[in-house]
Amino acid sequence: GSVVAARRVAVSFFLTAPIDPSGIEPGAVLAVGSLSGEIPGDVEWMPDERLLRFRPQQDFRPGETVTVTLDLGAVESAGGRSGSGRASTSFRVP
């Protein structure tokens, strides 16, 4: 429900378990804009901060709401286990 001032914002998910970077499946993070539709981007694991970061490859459109969802079943921990469920966040672009 946040409002962001930038047209291109990285979205990070804090994870309690370390992730195996090779265990991140394509499509593990899905970003959808209410005006743009699916927004392509890159996903990277930042081990020191325990963040899985999504960086969009295009600007968000003014006036849209963006929802970014992490599918925990599409991410494998360093111990070889996948999670379950989804975590989402959304924000509005003024």
CORCOR-V277807 format. One record per pair of residues at least 24 apart in sequence whose C-alpha atoms are under 6 Angstrom apart, sorted by the first residue. I is the first residue (numbers start at 1). J is the second residue. D is the distance in Angstrom with one decimal. If there is no record, write none. Layout:
BEGIN
i:I j:J d:D
i:I j:J d:D
END
This chain:
BEGIN
i:1 j:90 d:5.7
i:1 j:91 d:5.0
i:2 j:91 d:4.6
i:3 j:91 d:5.4
i:3 j:92 d:4.7
i:3 j:93 d:6.0
i:4 j:93 d:5.6
i:7 j:59 d:5.1
i:7 j:60 d:5.1
i:8 j:59 d:4.8
i:8 j:60 d:5.9
i:10 j:54 d:5.6
i:10 j:55 d:4.6
i:11 j:53 d:5.7
i:11 j:54 d:5.2
i:12 j:51 d:5.9
i:12 j:52 d:5.5
i:12 j:53 d:4.2
i:13 j:51 d:5.4
i:13 j:52 d:5.2
i:14 j:50 d:5.8
i:14 j:51 d:4.6
i:15 j:50 d:5.7
i:18 j:77 d:5.7
i:18 j:78 d:5.6
i:19 j:76 d:6.0
i:19 j:77 d:4.1
i:19 j:78 d:4.9
i:20 j:76 d:6.0
i:20 j:77 d:5.3
i:20 j:78 d:4.4
i:23 j:75 d:5.7
i:23 j:76 d:4.7
i:24 j:75 d:4.7
i:25 j:74 d:5.3
i:28 j:70 d:5.8
i:28 j:71 d:5.2
i:28 j:74 d:5.1
i:29 j:69 d:5.6
i:29 j:70 d:4.5
i:30 j:68 d:5.6
i:30 j:69 d:5.2
i:31 j:67 d:5.7
i:31 j:68 d:4.3
i:32 j:66 d:5.6
i:32 j:67 d:5.4
i:33 j:65 d:5.7
i:33 j:66 d:4.3
i:34 j:64 d:5.3
i:34 j:65 d:5.3
i:35 j:64 d:5.6
i:62 j:93 d:5.4
i:62 j:94 d:5.5
i:63 j:93 d:5.3
i:63 j:94 d:5.1
i:64 j:92 d:5.9
i:64 j:93 d:5.6
i:65 j:91 d:5.6
i:65 j:92 d:4.3
i:66 j:90 d:5.4
i:66 j:91 d:5.5
END
